[in-house]
Amino acid sequence: MANLAGTTPASALTAARSSQPLLTIEGLTVDFSGVQVIRGIDLTVARGESIGIVGESGSGKSVTWLAALGLLPRTATVSGSIRLDGEELRGAAAMRLDRIRGRRVAMIFQDPSSALNPVIRIGRQVGEVLARHQGLSGSSIRAEAKRLFELVGLPDAERRFDAYPHELSGGQNQRVMIATALAGKPDVLVADEPTTALDATIQAQILDLLTTIRRETGMALVLISHDLGVVSETCERIMVMYGGLVVETAPSESIFASPRHPYTQGLLAALPPFEGALRQLVPIEGQVPEPENMPPGCPFAPRCPQRMAVCEVTIPRLAQTEAGGFSACIAGPATEAQKPLSLKTSVLA
Amino acid sequence: MTAGILDLQGISRSYSTRQGLFGKKVPVHAVDEVSLSLKEGQTLALVGESGSGKSTTGRIALGLERPNSGYVLFRGTELPATDTPAWRRMRAQMQMIYQDPLAALDRRLSIIDQVREPLDIHDIGSASKRNNKALAMLDAVGLNASHATSLPYQLSGGQRQRAVLARALIMQPALLVCDEPVSALDVSIQAQVVNVLMDLQKELRLSLLFISHDLKVVRQVSQSMAVMYLGRIVEFGETHLLLSNPTHPYTKALVSAVPVAGRRTRERIILKGEPPNPAARPTGCAFHPRCAIARPECVSVCPTFSTLPDGRSVACHAVHTNPPTKEVGS
């Protein structure tokens, strides 16, 4: 685009605004009846960025975003700050949140069939968002819904307007969910395991679709997944969570080539390779800690092969690594990153 | 034909289902003319998406379902009729584990009681010997004495799946059918269970029929694999050949759809359309509505298997290596 070279005052202003993060989370903690499950998360999402949040079950990757959008039940105590374009969302009035959720930040979930209302035609469900957030009515709703259905690749969009969720397949329902999420023209789409319930070839279609839409609309994408492969191929930046903390964040290319945190290294070593020689998988011994029995120091210390005495008493802070990332490890940054491919290879075939 | 430990010969299984509440019954061909052979001590992976018939094939292999046609041979002998004493004797040598270990375990019984139960049922050894054997089996899958006295809910997902594995292996079966055994587990735990399974396979000379949709795990554990689509096998051969150089367009798409950590830009084959409904199976090659290279004959004629020089079988009109019917000048 030409506006990069010729910086008119107007485009300079846009550039300045876009360098400021769109969404900022600072010191986020979440407690469920006295048990802390999110223990201080800091993160920023820039405009148009794609960020992947990875972690095993119980790491807090979904709760972080439910808390950010005020979607947790009243039993949860949330503290910290969540700002969208500088506007504080934590503790915001329900009416204000209603204008933000769906309009500026949209979220889609793993199971599309339970997120859609089974007794309402899908056209009306998309139409509801269009009426609320775009102020559309009547035939313009139908036209816009049809455009969205076409955008998400729902075949036979015109006829599908009057279909019920049970008449569609899982992949098609997820497309409807994405269309509904896009109806408010959000700045950020938070997708929580959007392809986990789908078959492999359909997963490929949906991930491809999310990337295409992000490029075309300039929307930021937060992709929450347990699958390192899924985030690796879809996101520019990766954030690894463990025990309610962020343990490593880095650009996608560097985190897989040279993981710094022992947990990230462990995850990659545990993953069966799909290319190259077969090797013995190296599991991470032990279990993910329960929130009520969280170790006092680094949450990963009990399972960590590089554990030192200090790890059991101190919670490490994120520190910058040379590859433009951050890792929360006392032992890690000093040692040479262990690449999973340099592990012992063995012929298993 | 070389007899393996398990041979499926042309098995088919159909169910009838109603279309709508009052609609007429239509047959659904869950498994259609499937032939497979598993060699002793090896692992055969069955891969495919939901509705491809891979789980039904696994159940037929154990005699839990009868095929409408075709034969199941275990060590060269046809499987006796289900629920007969002869079948029960044979079934002690064939076990199965499922995706959800919590559903497979009795919530009110301790782990050791459940692992020992098959020995109790078949009345093998004295009570103390049975207990010791069960403890030894638990030890082999990496569970200790304190896990043994626990109830299922007190264990983590990976530990439960190991308990299920211990129970399946205590009768020293020759064949283990695993239906998505590690799909519900986190990556770090999945590696623990995969390693235990492979170590025990070597030690006990187990043969595995490994049903999975995860090609990364399939690559890790299996020597041969069969790709199923809507009840039929579309490609069958050595795992490393199929994954490094898939031939059938569906296998190609499946392989290219595998998300690989650390790989960003690549060409992914994005299939058009949805996996079709087994109740409305397309004519000819069932894959033709989604196939990029479909030809007119694919719509009407179901392709037969051709064997490639590397030993794999492929059912696709576009693959002709032994062209017996190739017309002159075409």
Chai-1 contact restraints between the chains, C-beta under 6 A:
chainA,res_idxA,chainB,res_idxB,connection_type,confidence,min_distance_angstrom,max_distance_angstrom,comment,restraint_id
A,E56,B,D186,contact,1.0,0.0,6.0,A-B,restraint_1
A,S57,B,D186,contact,1.0,0.0,6.0,A-B,restraint_2
A,S169,B,E274,contact,1.0,0.0,6.0,A-B,restraint_3
A,G171,B,E274,contact,1.0,0.0,6.0,A-B,restraint_4
A,D199,B,E49,contact,1.0,0.0,6.0,A-B,restraint_5
A,D199,B,S50,contact,1.0,0.0,6.0,A-B,restraint_6
A,A200,B,L254,contact,1.0,0.0,6.0,A-B,restraint_7
A,A200,B,A257,contact,1.0,0.0,6.0,A-B,restraint_8
A,T201,B,A253,contact,1.0,0.0,6.0,A-B,restraint_9
A,T201,B,A257,contact,1.0,0.0,6.0,A-B,restraint_10
A,T201,B,L271,contact,1.0,0.0,6.0,A-B,restraint_11
A,A204,B,A257,contact,1.0,0.0,6.0,A-B,restraint_12
A,A204,B,R268,contact,1.0,0.0,6.0,A-B,restraint_13
A,A204,B,I270,contact,1.0,0.0,6.0,A-B,restraint_14
A,Q205,B,I270,contact,1.0,0.0,6.0,A-B,restraint_15
A,D208,B,I270,contact,1.0,0.0,6.0,A-B,restraint_16
A,L228,B,A261,contact,1.0,0.0,6.0,A-B,restraint_17
A,G229,B,P259,contact,1.0,0.0,6.0,A-B,restraint_18
A,G229,B,V260,contact,1.0,0.0,6.0,A-B,restraint_19
A,G229,B,A261,contact,1.0,0.0,6.0,A-B,restraint_20
A,V230,B,P259,contact,1.0,0.0,6.0,A-B,restraint_21
A,S232,B,A261,contact,1.0,0.0,6.0,A-B,restraint_22
A,S232,B,G262,contact,1.0,0.0,6.0,A-B,restraint_23
A,E233,B,P259,contact,1.0,0.0,6.0,A-B,restraint_24
A,F256,B,A261,contact,1.0,0.0,6.0,A-B,restraint_25
A,F256,B,G262,contact,1.0,0.0,6.0,A-B,restraint_26
A,L267,B,V187,contact,1.0,0.0,6.0,A-B,restraint_27
A,A270,B,V187,contact,1.0,0.0,6.0,A-B,restraint_28
A,A270,B,S188,contact,1.0,0.0,6.0,A-B,restraint_29
A,A270,B,A191,contact,1.0,0.0,6.0,A-B,restraint_30
A,L271,B,V187,contact,1.0,0.0,6.0,A-B,restraint_31
A,P272,B,K216,contact,1.0,0.0,6.0,A-B,restraint_32
A,P272,B,V217,contact,1.0,0.0,6.0,A-B,restraint_33
A,P272,B,Q220,contact,1.0,0.0,6.0,A-B,restraint_34
A,F274,B,K216,contact,1.0,0.0,6.0,A-B,restraint_35
A,F274,B,V258,contact,1.0,0.0,6.0,A-B,restraint_36
A,F274,B,V260,contact,1.0,0.0,6.0,A-B,restraint_37
A,L281,B,A191,contact,1.0,0.0,6.0,A-B,restraint_38
A,L281,B,V194,contact,1.0,0.0,6.0,A-B,restraint_39
A,L281,B,N195,contact,1.0,0.0,6.0,A-B,restraint_40
A,P283,B,S188,contact,1.0,0.0,6.0,A-B,restraint_41
A,P283,B,A191,contact,1.0,0.0,6.0,A-B,restraint_42
A,P283,B,Q192,contact,1.0,0.0,6.0,A-B,restraint_43
A,I284,B,S188,contact,1.0,0.0,6.0,A-B,restraint_44
A,Q287,B,S156,contact,1.0,0.0,6.0,A-B,restraint_45
